[in-house]
Amino acid sequence: MYRHRATSSRRGPPRIAIVGAGLGGLTLARVLHVNGIDATLYESDASPTARTQGGLLDIHDDSGQRGLEAAGLHAAFLARALPGEDAKRVVDKHGNVLLDKPSTGSRARPEIDRGDLRQLLIRSLPEGCIRWGRKFMHATRCDDGRHELAFGDGSTASADVLVGADGAWSRVRPLVSAARPGYVGTVFIETRLFDGPGLHPASAAAIGSGTLMAVAPGKGILAHRHADGTLQSYIALDKPEAWIDALELDPPATALRRLADEFAGWSAPLRALVASDSPPVVRLIHALPVDHRWARTPGVTLVGDAAHLMSPFSGEGANLAILDGAELALALRDHAGDTEAALAAYERALFPRSAAAASRAAANLRRFFGDEAPASVVELFSAH
């Protein structure tokens, strides 16, 4: 796919192509925009509302919030943050409360709905910056150093800088790295119950005002409730992929009964969270190697999950994506006229930051569902 590289004779600002309109790609485009640098963002979704965006995110003051500050959106983010959502509750399978940490009211890690944050970023970009319905297929390096991008609809584009912000199964990543995500052995099944306080008051009360963590060796129920009363849960199980494949072949009602059987003996308010008013969504947890990095590859780099996919148990995935986008944009600004210096500076900071977070995520995953759970989870949050 690569041809001999020659030095480009093109003058003027670099043409920057960002693949993927997740939080990392959007932050990158926004920080470039506020610094007077144009970029085009290509997204496979047909529109901003083509699919749901998951649950709540806690945005950290030392990572994600720094990125939003660089984007000029910090105040707008705080105005949308959800009060009291940083509360944490750990219970055993019988519903006995082992740790109950109320909201601190601190702005260190306020929570926000992922969809609301994504919409904030989308609306902050100039019209035409995002090209919707462009599924990236592959890129070819040209003799002059540019990359030619090909999309599923037959269209093409040209870029001097290509940034992969296209998530876990990035199609840009193979340009710089042969690494592929591996299944970590834990699956999440996402469920939703509507009107929790009205129809499921015992379950809503069990969750409390923040995040509920009901865990035991090899399994758990992680839940929170939205402002509209929806109870959103992630049913976690340590299972082989063959078991998950069989579950996905079942009709939703049958699959939910099978899941409920995994929690026999658990308290009724907890077990009720295994039900769902919408089709359950299976999410296998994958991760890249903890120390994932790549050699400097001219004109290409990665942000977010494309660069450092990890389990959600460090709480850093979205935060790092936002910070990555901001840091890359600032590097391109600070090294105007020298793209390779900008990408090298960005990656020098990226690799150790990513490795530290990925290491924490792997260790915390073991704490949540290992033999010492739930005591290990109580110990983890007691230390914070």
JOSULJO-V421534 format. One record per residue. RES is the residue in one small letter. SS is DSSP state (H for helix, E for strand, L for the rest). PHI is phi in degrees with one decimal (999 if undefined). PSI is psi in whole degrees, 0 to 359 (NA if undefined). Layout:
RES_SS_PHI_PSI ; RES_SS_PHI_PSI
//
This chain:
m_L_999_340 ; y_E_-97.0_143 ; r_L_-114.9_168 ; h_L_-54.1_134 ; r_L_-90.3_132 ; a_L_-124.0_160 ; t_L_-70.2_131 ; s_L_-72.7_141 ; s_L_-96.9_3 ; r_L_-69.0_139 ; r_L_-107.8_167 ; g_L_94.8_179 ; p_L_-64.6_149 ; p_L_-69.6_147 ; r_L_-85.1_119 ; i_E_-107.5_125 ; a_E_-114.5_128 ; i_E_-113.8_125 ; v_E_-102.5_112 ; g_L_113.5_120 ; a_L_-102.7_48 ; g_L_-85.2_192 ; l_H_-63.9_322 ; g_H_-67.8_311 ; g_H_-64.0_320 ; l_H_-66.3_319 ; t_H_-64.0_317 ; l_H_-56.8_311 ; a_H_-62.0_320 ; r_H_-67.4_314 ; v_H_-67.9_324 ; l_H_-60.3_315 ; h_H_-60.3_313 ; v_H_-69.0_345 ; n_L_-102.4_15 ; g_L_75.4_23 ; i_L_-113.4_127 ; d_L_-82.3_147 ; a_L_-151.6_156 ; t_E_-119.0_132 ; l_E_-110.1_126 ; y_E_-109.2_125 ; e_E_-130.3_134 ; s_L_-72.0_331 ; d_L_-58.8_144 ; a_L_-72.5_335 ; s_L_-158.8_171 ; p_L_-64.1_341 ; t_L_-113.0_21 ; a_L_-67.5_335 ; r_L_-152.4_159 ; t_L_-70.6_160 ; q_L_-117.6_16 ; g_L_88.5_196 ; g_L_-99.6_218 ; l_E_-86.7_149 ; l_E_-123.3_137 ; d_E_-95.6_125 ; i_L_-102.9_117 ; h_L_-83.9_144 ; d_L_-70.4_338 ; d_L_-97.9_6 ; s_L_-145.0_281 ; g_H_-59.8_319 ; q_H_-68.4_328 ; r_H_-61.5_319 ; g_H_-64.4_320 ; l_H_-69.2_328 ; e_H_-63.6_315 ; a_H_-62.0_331 ; a_L_-82.6_355 ; g_L_71.4_26 ; l_L_-121.9_11 ; h_H_-64.2_315 ; a_H_-64.3_319 ; a_H_-65.2_324 ; f_H_-64.2_312 ; l_H_-61.4_326 ; a_H_-66.6_338 ; r_H_-101.3_352 ; a_L_-65.3_152 ; l_E_-96.9_121 ; p_L_-67.8_140 ; g_L_79.8_356 ; e_L_-77.8_354 ; d_L_-85.0_4 ; a_L_-64.9_147 ; k_E_-132.0_137 ; r_E_-134.5_128 ; v_E_-112.8_129 ; v_E_-131.2_161 ; d_L_-89.4_182 ; k_L_-67.6_343 ; h_L_-90.0_0 ; g_L_87.5_5 ; n_L_-69.1_127 ; v_E_-77.2_121 ; l_E_-101.5_333 ; l_E_-153.8_131 ; d_E_-136.3_99 ; k_E_-102.0_110 ; p_L_-70.3_167 ; s_L_-60.3_139 ; t_L_-88.2_346 ; g_L_74.2_3 ; s_L_-73.3_153 ; r_L_-96.1_14 ; a_L_-69.4_324 ; r_L_-144.5_56 ; p_L_-67.0_154 ; e_E_-105.4_153 ; i_E_-149.1_149 ; d_E_-66.8_130 ; r_H_-55.2_318 ; g_H_-62.9_321 ; d_H_-65.1_318 ; l_H_-66.0_319 ; r_H_-63.1_318 ; q_H_-64.5_322 ; l_H_-57.9_315 ; l_H_-67.9_317 ; i_H_-60.6_315 ; r_H_-68.8_343 ; s_L_-82.9_354 ; l_L_-98.5_150 ; p_L_-66.9_152 ; e_L_-59.7_135 ; g_L_91.7_351 ; c_L_-65.8_323 ; i_E_-100.2_127 ; r_E_-100.9_102 ; w_E_-77.9_154 ; g_L_72.2_25 ; r_L_-112.2_96 ; k_L_-82.6_113 ; f_E_-69.5_132 ; m_E_-106.8_307 ; h_E_-166.2_170 ; a_E_-132.2_145 ; t_E_-119.9_130 ; r_E_-81.9_130 ; c_L_-95.9_167 ; d_L_-61.6_331 ; d_L_-89.8_7 ; g_L_96.6_348 ; r_L_-74.5_169 ; h_E_-117.1_135 ; e_E_-97.1_123 ; l_E_-99.8_136 ; a_E_-116.8_138 ; f_E_-118.9_160 ; g_L_-62.5_336 ; d_L_-85.8_5 ; g_L_93.0_351 ; s_L_-78.6_163 ; t_E_-135.3_166 ; a_E_-152.0_163 ; s_E_-122.7_143 ; a_E_-146.4_143 ; d_L_-85.1_329 ; v_E_-126.8_125 ; l_E_-115.8_123 ; v_E_-116.8_122 ; g_E_-86.7_108 ; a_L_-120.2_34 ; d_L_-103.9_28 ; g_L_78.7_197 ; a_L_-55.4_316 ; w_L_-105.3_45 ; s_L_-51.0_134 ; r_L_-91.2_352 ; v_L_-86.3_327 ; r_H_-50.7_317 ; p_H_-59.4_344 ; l_H_-69.0_338 ; v_L_-122.3_341 ; s_L_-150.6_144 ; a_L_-90.8_358 ; a_L_-67.1_143 ; r_L_-128.8_146 ; p_L_-62.3_146 ; g_E_-118.1_147 ; y_E_-68.9_130 ; v_E_-87.5_353 ; g_E_102.0_359 ; t_E_-121.9_136 ; v_E_-117.9_143 ; f_E_-106.2_136 ; i_E_-115.9_114 ; e_E_-84.5_128 ; t_E_-127.5_159 ; r_E_-140.8_135 ; l_E_-119.5_123 ; f_L_-84.0_151 ; d_L_51.2_56 ; g_H_-54.8_307 ; p_H_-59.8_326 ; g_H_-82.0_318 ; l_H_-101.7_337 ; h_L_-135.6_57 ; p_H_-60.4_324 ; a_H_-67.4_320 ; s_H_-68.8_319 ; a_H_-62.0_319 ; a_H_-66.2_324 ; a_H_-63.8_324 ; i_H_-69.7_319 ; g_L_79.4_206 ; s_L_-93.8_350 ; g_L_-124.8_235 ; t_E_-106.8_130 ; l_E_-98.8_133 ; m_E_-125.8_102 ; a_E_-104.7_110 ; v_E_-132.3_155 ; a_E_-152.9_167 ; p_L_-54.3_122 ; g_L_82.0_359 ; k_E_-161.3_165 ; g_E_-176.8_167 ; i_E_-129.2_117 ; l_E_-112.2_125 ; a_E_-145.4_154 ; h_E_-150.7_167 ; r_E_-119.9_143 ; h_L_-85.0_167 ; a_L_-60.9_333 ; d_L_-83.9_5 ; g_L_94.0_354 ; t_L_-65.6_134 ; l_E_-98.2_115 ; q_E_-107.9_129 ; s_E_-129.4_152 ; y_E_-119.8_110 ; i_E_-85.9_114 ; a_E_-104.6_134 ; l_E_-142.3_138 ; d_E_-85.3_106 ; k_L_-142.4_150 ; p_L_-71.6_159 ; e_H_-63.0_329 ; a_H_-63.5_321 ; w_H_-63.9_319 ; i_H_-68.3_319 ; d_H_-57.9_318 ; a_H_-66.3_321 ; l_H_-61.0_319 ; e_H_-70.0_341 ; l_H_-79.9_342 ; d_L_-74.3_151 ; p_L_-60.2_152 ; p_H_-51.5_318 ; a_H_-64.4_320 ; t_H_-67.9_318 ; a_H_-61.1_318 ; l_H_-66.6_324 ; r_H_-65.4_320 ; r_H_-62.3_319 ; l_H_-65.0_317 ; a_H_-60.3_325 ; d_H_-62.7_331 ; e_H_-67.6_343 ; f_L_-116.2_28 ; a_L_-59.0_136 ; g_L_90.4_352 ; w_L_-80.2_160 ; s_L_-63.2_150 ; a_H_-59.6_316 ; p_H_-62.7_327 ; l_H_-73.8_314 ; r_H_-63.2_331 ; a_H_-62.9_335 ; l_H_-71.8_347 ; v_H_-74.8_339 ; a_L_-72.2_167 ; s_L_-154.9_137 ; d_L_-87.0_357 ; s_L_-134.0_161 ; p_L_-56.6_131 ; p_L_-64.7_148 ; v_E_-113.2_123 ; v_E_-89.5_127 ; r_E_-129.1_100 ; l_E_-70.6_137 ; i_E_-88.5_119 ; h_E_-116.0_160 ; a_E_-150.8_148 ; l_L_-81.8_165 ; p_L_-53.2_143 ; v_L_-54.9_321 ; d_L_-100.5_31 ; h_L_-57.5_128 ; r_L_-155.1_173 ; w_L_-146.1_160 ; a_L_-71.9_148 ; r_L_-55.7_120 ; t_L_-114.2_117 ; p_L_-53.3_127 ; g_L_79.7_4 ; v_E_-136.6_140 ; t_E_-154.6_179 ; l_E_-131.3_153 ; v_L_-134.9_158 ; g_L_66.2_213 ; d_H_-60.1_332 ; a_H_-59.7_328 ; a_H_-91.9_324 ; h_H_-151.3_52 ; l_L_-55.4_131 ; m_L_-145.5_167 ; s_L_-66.2_160 ; p_H_-77.6_8 ; f_H_-90.1_14 ; s_H_-108.4_351 ; g_L_67.4_19 ; e_L_-107.4_350 ; g_H_-55.0_303 ; a_H_-66.3_322 ; n_H_-62.7_316 ; l_H_-66.6_323 ; a_H_-60.2_315 ; i_H_-63.4_314 ; l_H_-64.9_318 ; d_H_-54.7_311 ; g_H_-58.8_316 ; a_H_-66.7_316 ; e_H_-64.8_320 ; l_H_-65.8_318 ; a_H_-61.1_316 ; l_H_-67.6_325 ; a_H_-65.0_319 ; l_H_-64.8_324 ; r_H_-67.4_313 ; d_H_-73.5_340 ; h_L_-116.8_42 ; a_L_-55.4_132 ; g_L_91.1_351 ; d_L_-138.1_79 ; t_H_-58.5_318 ; e_H_-64.5_323 ; a_H_-64.3_321 ; a_H_-64.3_312 ; l_H_-66.2_322 ; a_H_-65.5_318 ; a_H_-64.6_318 ; y_H_-60.4_313 ; e_H_-70.2_329 ; r_H_-60.0_323 ; a_H_-82.3_327 ; l_H_-63.4_312 ; f_H_-62.0_309 ; p_H_-67.4_326 ; r_H_-62.9_315 ; s_H_-65.5_316 ; a_H_-62.9_320 ; a_H_-64.0_315 ; a_H_-67.1_319 ; a_H_-65.1_323 ; s_H_-64.1_317 ; r_H_-63.5_319 ; a_H_-62.1_316 ; a_H_-64.4_319 ; a_H_-66.8_320 ; n_H_-69.4_326 ; l_H_-58.8_318 ; r_H_-66.1_323 ; r_H_-65.1_321 ; f_H_-67.6_319 ; f_H_-123.8_15 ; g_L_-81.4_184 ; d_L_-64.6_339 ; e_L_-91.6_358 ; a_L_-68.9_142 ; p_L_-90.7_356 ; a_H_-58.8_324 ; s_H_-66.1_329 ; v_H_-75.1_320 ; v_H_-58.5_315 ; e_H_-62.0_319 ; l_H_-60.3_311 ; f_H_-81.6_339 ; s_H_-67.9_333 ; a_L_-79.3_345 ; h_L_-89.1_NA
//
